[in-house]
């Protein structure tokens, strides 16, 4: 009986881990409706975060996408060599003033995936010869260490009503 209980617990733990993995995959594939609404709100109100400048969602705004493609073309960057996940063309928001750009990932709860995407997409945009700052925006950190992870990665943020020093500057 004891062995049967242990086998049952082991099997249950395996099933729970698989379900957790599927939940993460589903959110990654299909997004979270709450995140989608939050992203739309932040993109529409980007001027309140960044002040003067211009930009928007390169996935939704043809003019923003065209502007970025022109930067890459002028710098001679072949976008076919860039991994899709690292392309600023799929960032949630790109905002610029002059030659200074922010590549932004937006999520209700900011986690390591948001931080790494912002960093990678900003690094790609640097290939176009412009000054770029990776940024994450959210209403809260997903876990306690996320803010420290952003600091270590050199990613600026606005989380809740708090702004990183780099974003303030």
N, C-alpha and C positions, 0 to 999 in steps of 0.2 A: 504494500500500500504506500509506503514511504517513497519507494522508487517511482511509482506511478505519479504521485504528487509532484516530485521533483521534475519528472519529464514534462508534466503538464505546465509547471511554472516556466521551464526553459522554453517550451513551445509558445506559451503566451507572451513571454518577453520578446521572442523573435517576431511574432505577429505584430506586437505593439511597435517595435522598431520599424518594421516594414510599412505599417500604416503611417507612422510619423514621417518616414521618407516620402511616401506618396503625397501626404499633405504638403510637404515642402515643394515637391515637384509640381503639384497642381498650382500652388501659388506662384511659382516661378513661370509656369507655362501660361497661365490664364490671368494672373494678377489678382489683386484683391479689390473688390468693388470700392471699398473705403479708400484704398490707395489711389484708385483711378479718379475718384471725385476730388480727393485732396490735391492730386497732381494738376488737375484742370484748374482748380481754384488758385494754386500757387502760380502757375504759368500765366493765368489771366491777370494776376496782381503782382507780377515780377517787379514792376517799377517801385512798389512799396518796399521791396527787399533790397534792390540794387540801386535805386535812384535813377538818375538820368542814364540813358543808353537805349539800346534796342536789342531785340532778339525775340525768342519764343521757342516753341517746340519744333525741332527739325523734322520730327516724324509727322507733324500735323501742318506745319507752315511751309509752303513751297518757297517763299522768299528767304526764309532762314536757311533752308537746305541749299538753295541756289547760292547764297552768300558763302556758306562753308565750302561748297564744291569749288567756287571761284578761288578761294584762298588756297585750297589744295592744288588746283590746276596751276595757279601762278607760281607756287613753290615747286612744281614738278613732282608732286607726290602721286604715286600710282595707288589708288584706293583699292585696287584688286588684291594688293599684297597685305592689306590690313584685315585682321580678324573682325568679323561682323560685331562681335561683342565689345570690341575695343574702339569701335567707330563713334565719333561724336555725332554722327548723323542719326544715331538711335538713342541719344541722350534725352532725358526728360525735358531739359531746358538748356539753351545756350544764350548767354547775355553778354553784350560787349559795349564798350565805350572806347572809341578810337581803336588802338591796337591791343587793348587789354580785354581778355575774354574770361568768362566763367563757364565751366561745363558742370551742369548740376544734375544730380540724381535726387529724386523726391520720393519720400515714403513716409507714411504716417509714423511708423516706428523705424528709425534709422539703425541699420545693422552693418555687419562687416561686408555683406554683398554690395550694399549701396556705396560704402566707402571705397571698395576696390574698383567698382565700375566707374565711379567719378574719377578716380586716380588714373585708371587705364585710358579712359576716353579723353581726359585732359592731356595725357602724354602724347596721344595720337595727334591731337590738334596742334601741339607744339611743333610737329613736323611741318606745319604750314608757315612757320616762322613768326608766330605771334606769341605774346605773353599770355599764359593761361593759368587759371587758378581752379583746381577741382573743389567742388562745393557739394555738401549734402544738406537737404532741407527736410525737416520733419517736425511732428508735434511732440515727439519724445524719443529718447534713446531706447533701443530694443532691449538692452541689458546694460548693466553698470559699467562694464569695461569699454563699451562702444566709443565713448568720447575719447578715451585714452588711445584707442586704435586709430581714430581719426587724426589725433595729434601726431602720433608716430608716423602715419602715412603722409602727413603734410596736407591733409584735406581740411578745408575750412567748413564752417557750418552755421546754420541757423536752426536751432532745435527749440521748439516752444517759443519763448520770447528771448532766448539767449542767443547772442551772436559771438562767434569766435573773433579774436582780436584782428586776425588777418582780414576777415570779411568786413569788419568795421572800418579798417584802414582803406 
